[in-house]
Amino acid sequence: MLNNYTAKYVKISSGYMGQLVEWPEVVTEGETLEECRQLLKDALHEMVIAYQQQGQEVPVGGALLEQVPVEV
């Protein structure tokens, strides 16, 4: 079964932090955006394996994100 997950990235002082919207426990940091993307994919893969080994249900991906403008 193939799930697609929504990742969000935030610029931080040491580089980038990445986190999955549908599965917030999957979070990582990298010096570059590309490194962060790869580390997030690796973390997701490891979490899926851990959940399967423990008999836990893997969260379903496919969130819909929308940017909401606000005047400040």
Sequence and secondary structure as in RCSB ss.txt:
>XXXX:A:sequence
MLNNYTAKYVKISSGYMGQLVEWPEVVTEGETLEECRQLLKDALHEMVIAYQQQGQEVPVGGALLEQVPVEV
>XXXX:A:secstr
      EEEEEETTEEEEEESS TT EEEESSHHHHHHHHHHHHHHHHHHHHHTT                 
